[in-house]
């Protein structure tokens, strides 16, 4: 039965759920065939240049980097570029020949009868493609799901009761999906999927990648999250958590500001989707159905040229002189924040109050200028935060101020860029005290403005070689904090600590302030927005290198859609194909792993089902077959479970013990007689078992296995790595090897492997004058890769005069030395049923198997 979210998705895609009018397709030069631009609406001509490929980047974000206003005389809309928009500034990271297109919404609402004209103008003049969301949909999408549910959750605020945040509303989620679909449709109208790169920005569009990937399996698709990503304990409360994670995983590259945010995302993928990640040559990658989804960790930067040009304005210099005169003889502390509950403005004011109380001599000597940007939301929490801020500021000014002195100055109005730059340039300290924030570029801008420019120095009468200083007090919970190693980091909730940090900042020696400033300026000036954009796009190109060297196809319904990507020679094993080969061969070797192959890993009952016993019995009774179960399990349980099968061969504990049939004796591997190392390993494993809740030790005759499947995923994986290193260290001079498998760490004797079992059986068949003409090997684990490799090398040896038909098959779609795959243990049983049906002679009991098999084919 489809989940509710999947049903919603399908309804939305068909247009039945919400009455969303289609935005008019009026865009000229629409891609109708990859690489060919059609001449719609009379634009362009087929002059032979249509196949010229220009590098293009499509930037997708909630809002376009445009200002809009209506002309009073003509009553027409006029647009201009927003030079301060990050989306516009990131173009500096691309080559001059790169064409950049923007897809997003406008900040104003356009009447339906004007949308066609506006869309035409925006595309021609600004390379912008507007989405034109209907008003009701825009409200539910942005003010509803984005600002009232996603944004609070990503900032660690849960709706524990109706007075503290809005509970999950599925209608708002449906609006979010609908809006993402409209954005994706606009991208599809302009994209050349084989050449263009798509870069999606922020939490407003986290399921858009699913729509694009479903239409274009090999599209080059990156995503950058500009907000925090919460820990798994917070994120897992979201009812549509899996759909959003899978949406992001349909990208090739996912970017985060800090390692903490990336770590939280990876932990969610591990805990909720069962995905593992690994680092290769400095790049973190998640294997997702054969595709490697890479993780990028790089904080965004500022546009140096834009800030410096702002400092060079005469209005900025005039404002600087005005501020210096206004606060003459006082040290200015600057704070610039949006008005919301996460920016910690009231906590900042309490710290200033604490400082003035502790150090009365600072009264009249320091001023906090707090510039408040307009709130982006409109909830009652914003009003409460604003009310608390003003009450606290009023109290501080009444207690510690005087007729000519206010220790706290709040500027609550739209403040132009030049004025902010002037305050940055004058302030001796900048404080960012957010309790939770994404990147926050205020500290970077402050550092650049404190560095100044030659023009500003000349205007202000500052010597060019005079030392530059700056001091930063930053919250531990903002994205830029890790990159500012010279800043004083604080816990914003600790009022005393913030007060002490402010005192340290304003009383620090000038020489130390200069060193800290120089260190910060070197970083900020070299890691600007162009560096960030260039680095992201380079990693996106690297992540997409193998797109056309693999076979791709889509699976899954609704928001569960994903692309399977496998090497060209790796394909699903066809039952019809192997059965036809099976019928015409006479000397067959069949090797089967146990756990995860004939019995699912998730099964609580570990013994084989009656169906498996019946099918194996048929295969074993065929005189043309030599059938072996090759497992890491102990011989006692395997021999007990398969007691009805007289002719079944069993290799237990990875081949340390081997039995050709039920009546033969167990053979022990001669290469591993010394097992004294077990006395070293067991105490170490017990130590880790006691320290890791949910872990256990499996004691075999030749091996010891530490299981952590039932432990906390992150802690269990961490402990497994530590145990692996520990055991490799203590066993360096012992005849044992340490291997890490799926939720296990195993220590076994050297010279014992499943590959040696396969080699031994195949060579024995050749020595007996019955060299195999059919070899099938199926397994799901790393240890089974040894069998695949051994079979390929053994069949090419001189003792086998003719190469047999080989079917090496892994369970699950993953990188493997095998040529074939089956999806799961159920597929393996179906395959065995097909072979059993084709076996000769057919016992009477085979009738029900044949009926069952034919009903599933």
HELIX and SHEET records of a PDB file:
HELIX    1   1 UNK A    4  UNK A   14  1                                  11    
HELIX    2   2 UNK A   40  UNK A   42  5                                   3    
HELIX    3   3 UNK A   86  UNK A   89  1                                   4    
HELIX    4   4 UNK A   90  UNK A   93  5                                   4    
HELIX    5   5 UNK A  112  UNK A  114  5                                   3    
HELIX    6   6 UNK A  115  UNK A  126  1                                  12    
HELIX    7   7 UNK A  135  UNK A  138  1                                   4    
HELIX    8   8 UNK A  139  UNK A  150  3                                  12    
HELIX    9   9 UNK A  151  UNK A  154  1                                   4    
HELIX   10  10 UNK A  170  UNK A  190  1                                  21    
HELIX   11  11 UNK A  203  UNK A  205  5                                   3    
HELIX   12  12 UNK A  208  UNK A  215  1                                   8    
HELIX   13  13 UNK A  232  UNK A  235  1                                   4    
HELIX   14  14 UNK A  241  UNK A  249  1                                   9    
HELIX   15  15 UNK A  259  UNK A  273  1                                  15    
HELIX   16  16 UNK A  304  UNK A  311  1                                   8    
HELIX   17  17 UNK A  314  UNK A  326  1                                  13    
HELIX   18  18 UNK A  345  UNK A  358  1                                  14    
HELIX   19  19 UNK A  360  UNK A  362  5                                   3    
HELIX   20  20 UNK A  380  UNK A  400  1                                  21    
HELIX   21  21 UNK A  417  UNK A  426  1                                  10    
HELIX   22  22 UNK A  442  UNK A  451  1                                  10    
HELIX   23  23 UNK A  454  UNK A  460  1                                   7    
HELIX   24  24 UNK A  481  UNK A  483  5                                   3    
HELIX   25  25 UNK A  495  UNK A  507  1                                  13    
HELIX   26  26 UNK A  510  UNK A  526  1                                  17    
HELIX   27  27 UNK A  529  UNK A  543  1                                  15    
HELIX   28  28 UNK A  547  UNK A  549  5                                   3    
HELIX   29  29 UNK A  558  UNK A  560  5                                   3    
HELIX   30  30 UNK A  575  UNK A  583  1                                   9    
HELIX   31  31 UNK A  610  UNK A  621  1                                  12    
HELIX   32  32 UNK A  635  UNK A  641  1                                   7    
HELIX   33  33 UNK A  653  UNK A  655  5                                   3    
HELIX   34  34 UNK A  678  UNK A  691  1                                  14    
HELIX   35  35 UNK A  713  UNK A  730  1                                  18    
HELIX   36  36 UNK A  754  UNK A  767  1                                  14    
HELIX   37  37 UNK A  782  UNK A  794  1                                  13    
HELIX   38  38 UNK A  825  UNK A  838  1                                  14    
HELIX   39  39 UNK A  844  UNK A  846  5                                   3    
HELIX   40  40 UNK A  847  UNK A  856  1                                  10    
SHEET    1   A 2 UNK A  31  UNK A  33  0                                        
SHEET    2   A 2 UNK A  36  UNK A  37 -1                                        
SHEET    1   B 9 UNK A 128  UNK A 130  0                                        
SHEET    2   B 9 UNK A  99  UNK A 105  1                                        
SHEET    3   B 9 UNK A  56  UNK A  63  1                                        
SHEET    4   B 9 UNK A 197  UNK A 201  1                                        
SHEET    5   B 9 UNK A 220  UNK A 224  1                                        
SHEET    6   B 9 UNK A 253  UNK A 256  1                                        
SHEET    7   B 9 UNK A 291  UNK A 297  1                                        
SHEET    8   B 9 UNK A 283  UNK A 288 -1                                        
SHEET    9   B 9 UNK A 277  UNK A 280 -1                                        
SHEET    1   C 2 UNK A  66  UNK A  70  0                                        
SHEET    2   C 2 UNK A  77  UNK A  81 -1                                        
SHEET    1   D 6 UNK A 408  UNK A 411  0                                        
SHEET    2   D 6 UNK A 366  UNK A 373  1                                        
SHEET    3   D 6 UNK A 331  UNK A 338  1                                        
SHEET    4   D 6 UNK A 429  UNK A 432  1                                        
SHEET    5   D 6 UNK A 472  UNK A 475  1                                        
SHEET    6   D 6 UNK A 488  UNK A 490  1                                        
SHEET    1   E 2 UNK A 550  UNK A 555  0                                        
SHEET    2   E 2 UNK A 562  UNK A 567 -1                                        
SHEET    1   F 9 UNK A 571  UNK A 572  0                                        
SHEET    2   F 9 UNK A 820  UNK A 822  1                                        
SHEET    3   F 9 UNK A 805  UNK A 811  1                                        
SHEET    4   F 9 UNK A 774  UNK A 779  1                                        
SHEET    5   F 9 UNK A 588  UNK A 592  1                                        
SHEET    6   F 9 UNK A 625  UNK A 630  1                                        
SHEET    7   F 9 UNK A 649  UNK A 652  1                                        
SHEET    8   F 9 UNK A 657  UNK A 659 -1                                        
SHEET    9   F 9 UNK A 667  UNK A 668 -1                                        
SHEET    1   G 4 UNK A 696  UNK A 699  0                                        
SHEET    2   G 4 UNK A 704  UNK A 707 -1                                        
SHEET    3   G 4 UNK A 744  UNK A 749 -1                                        
SHEET    4   G 4 UNK A 736  UNK A 741 -1                                        
END                                                                             
